[in-house]
């Protein structure tokens, strides 16, 4: 290869690298910005809404989160149930409520195979995943956290699960609420250091 061709190749590679880096940085920045805005909007809602679970709205300093981490955004295999099945979910008040089981998701994270039961949500077009992990009762709320998955995010038998969007149930803020407790099948063997932290007034 001539010196001129080598020079052109190096320049082209450098330009391509700059473009890819800029695109990746923009994508990463946009995701972090979007996540931050979602969290600020939630704080504002909790601070002002009449349906907020926060009692002391005037002293509310905002929710706390693990740092955003893209490694907790996983591509999972979704296995739908072949027929309608119901599942008795224990509630914090001691009673049980019947949920419709949608299926389960399987994924790899931190070198381990994981799976979670997926339920139909009370909100149309949304799936519901209550779960616990090795941070539950430590850094995160002991009663577990929740994930909402839009059905529109499902492509074939695949779906992206973003644990950065894991949130606390209302009973994490006040004992006045009754919330679903994640079933034992949804106790993950790993620490999910993403999403919402335990709430402390």
C-alpha positions in Angstrom: 0.0 0.0 0.0 1.4 3.4 -0.9 2.1 6.1 1.6 -0.8 8.2 0.2 -3.3 5.3 0.5 -2.1 4.6 4.1 -2.6 8.3 5.0 -6.1 8.4 3.5 -6.9 5.2 5.3 -5.7 6.6 8.7 -7.6 9.8 8.1 -10.8 8.0 7.2 -10.5 5.7 10.2 -10.0 8.7 12.5 -13.1 10.5 11.0 -15.2 7.3 11.4 -14.0 6.9 15.0 -15.0 10.5 15.8 -18.4 10.0 14.3 -19.0 6.8 16.2 -17.8 8.3 19.4 -19.9 11.4 19.0 -23.0 9.2 18.2 -22.3 6.9 21.2 -21.8 9.9 23.5 -24.9 11.6 22.3 -26.9 8.4 22.7 -25.5 7.8 26.2 -26.1 11.5 27.1 -29.6 11.4 25.8 -30.5 8.3 27.8 -29.1 9.8 31.0 -30.8 13.1 30.3 -34.2 11.4 29.6 -33.8 9.3 32.8 -33.0 12.3 34.9 -36.0 14.2 33.5 -38.3 11.3 34.2 -37.1 11.3 37.8 -37.5 15.0 38.2 -41.0 14.8 36.9 -41.8 12.0 39.3 -40.4 14.1 42.2 -42.6 17.0 41.1 -45.6 14.8 41.0 -45.0 13.4 44.4 -44.4 16.9 45.8 -47.7 18.4 44.4 -50.2 15.6 43.6 -53.2 15.0 45.9 -52.6 11.3 45.2 -48.9 11.4 46.3 -47.9 8.7 48.9 -45.6 11.3 50.5 -47.1 12.7 53.7 -44.6 15.6 54.3 -44.7 17.2 50.8 -43.1 20.4 52.1 -40.1 18.6 53.4 -39.8 16.1 50.5 -36.3 16.2 49.1 -36.8 13.9 46.2 -36.3 10.2 45.6 -32.9 8.6 45.6 -31.5 6.2 43.0 -28.5 4.0 42.2 -26.3 5.7 39.5 -27.6 5.0 36.0 -25.9 1.9 34.6 -26.5 0.6 31.1 -25.4 -2.9 32.1 -28.7 -3.3 33.8 -30.6 -2.8 30.6 -30.9 -6.4 29.5 -32.3 -8.1 26.4 -34.6 -10.9 27.6 -36.4 -13.8 26.1 -40.1 -13.7 26.8 -42.1 -16.9 27.1 -45.8 -16.3 27.1 -48.2 -18.7 28.8 -50.1 -20.9 26.3 -53.5 -20.2 28.0 -54.8 -17.8 30.5 -53.5 -18.5 34.0 -54.1 -16.8 37.3 -51.7 -16.4 40.1 -52.4 -15.6 43.8 -50.1 -12.7 44.8 -49.6 -12.0 48.5 -50.3 -8.4 49.6 -48.7 -6.4 52.4 -52.0 -6.3 54.2 -52.1 -10.1 54.6 -54.6 -10.9 51.9 -54.0 -12.2 48.4 -55.1 -10.8 45.1 -55.5 -12.7 41.8 -53.2 -11.5 38.9 -53.2 -12.8 35.4 -49.9 -14.5 34.5 -48.6 -13.3 31.2 -45.5 -15.5 31.1 -41.9 -15.2 32.2 -38.7 -13.6 31.0 -35.2 -15.2 30.9 -32.0 -13.3 30.8 -28.3 -13.4 31.7 -26.9 -10.8 34.1 -23.7 -10.8 36.1 -22.8 -14.2 34.7 -26.0 -15.8 36.1 -29.1 -17.1 34.4 -32.2 -15.3 35.8 -35.9 -15.5 35.2 -38.9 -13.5 36.4 -42.7 -14.1 36.2 -44.5 -11.4 34.2 -48.1 -10.3 35.0 -50.7 -8.4 33.2 -50.9 -4.9 34.7 -54.1 -3.1 35.7 -53.0 -0.5 33.1 -53.9 -1.5 29.6 -51.0 -2.3 27.3 -48.5 -2.7 30.2 -46.9 -5.7 31.8 -46.0 -5.8 35.5 -42.9 -7.4 37.1 -42.5 -7.3 40.9 -39.1 -8.5 42.1 -36.7 -8.7 44.9 -32.9 -9.0 44.7 -29.8 -9.1 46.9 -30.1 -5.3 47.7 -33.7 -5.8 49.1 -33.8 -4.7 52.7 -30.4 -3.1 52.4 -29.8 -0.4 49.8 -33.3 -0.9 48.3 -36.8 -1.3 49.8 -37.2 -4.6 51.7 -40.6 -5.3 50.1 -39.2 -5.4 46.6 -39.5 -3.1 43.6 -41.5 -3.0 40.5 -41.0 -2.7 36.7 -43.6 -1.7 34.1 -43.0 -3.0 30.6 -45.0 -1.5 27.7 -46.3 -4.3 25.5 -45.2 -2.2 22.5 -41.5 -2.9 23.6 -42.0 -6.6 22.8 -40.5 -7.7 19.5 -41.3 -11.3 18.7 -40.3 -13.2 21.8 -37.8 -10.6 22.9 -38.1 -7.6 25.2 -35.7 -5.1 26.8 -35.8 -4.8 30.6 -34.3 -1.7 32.1 -33.7 -2.1 35.8 -32.7 1.6 36.0 -36.4 2.2 35.9 -37.2 -0.1 38.9 -39.4 1.8 41.3 -40.7 1.4 44.9 -44.3 0.6 45.6 -46.4 3.2 47.5 -46.1 1.1 50.7 -42.4 2.0 50.8 -43.4 5.5 51.7 -46.4 4.9 53.9 -47.9 1.9 55.8 -51.4 3.2 54.8 -51.0 1.5 51.4 -51.4 -2.2 50.5 -49.0 -3.5 47.8 -48.2 -6.7 46.0 -45.3 -8.6 47.4 -43.0 -10.2 44.8 -43.6 -14.0 44.7 -40.7 -16.2 45.7 -40.2 -17.0 42.0 -39.1 -13.4 41.5 -36.3 -13.3 44.1 -33.2 -12.7 42.0 -29.9 -14.3 43.1 -28.0 -11.2 42.2 -27.8 -7.6 43.4 -29.6 -5.1 41.2 -27.8 -1.9 41.9 -30.0 0.1 39.6 -33.2 2.0 40.0 -34.8 3.4 43.1 -33.1 3.2 46.5 -34.9 2.7 49.8 -36.8 5.8 50.9 -35.8 7.6 54.1 -37.8 10.7 55.3 
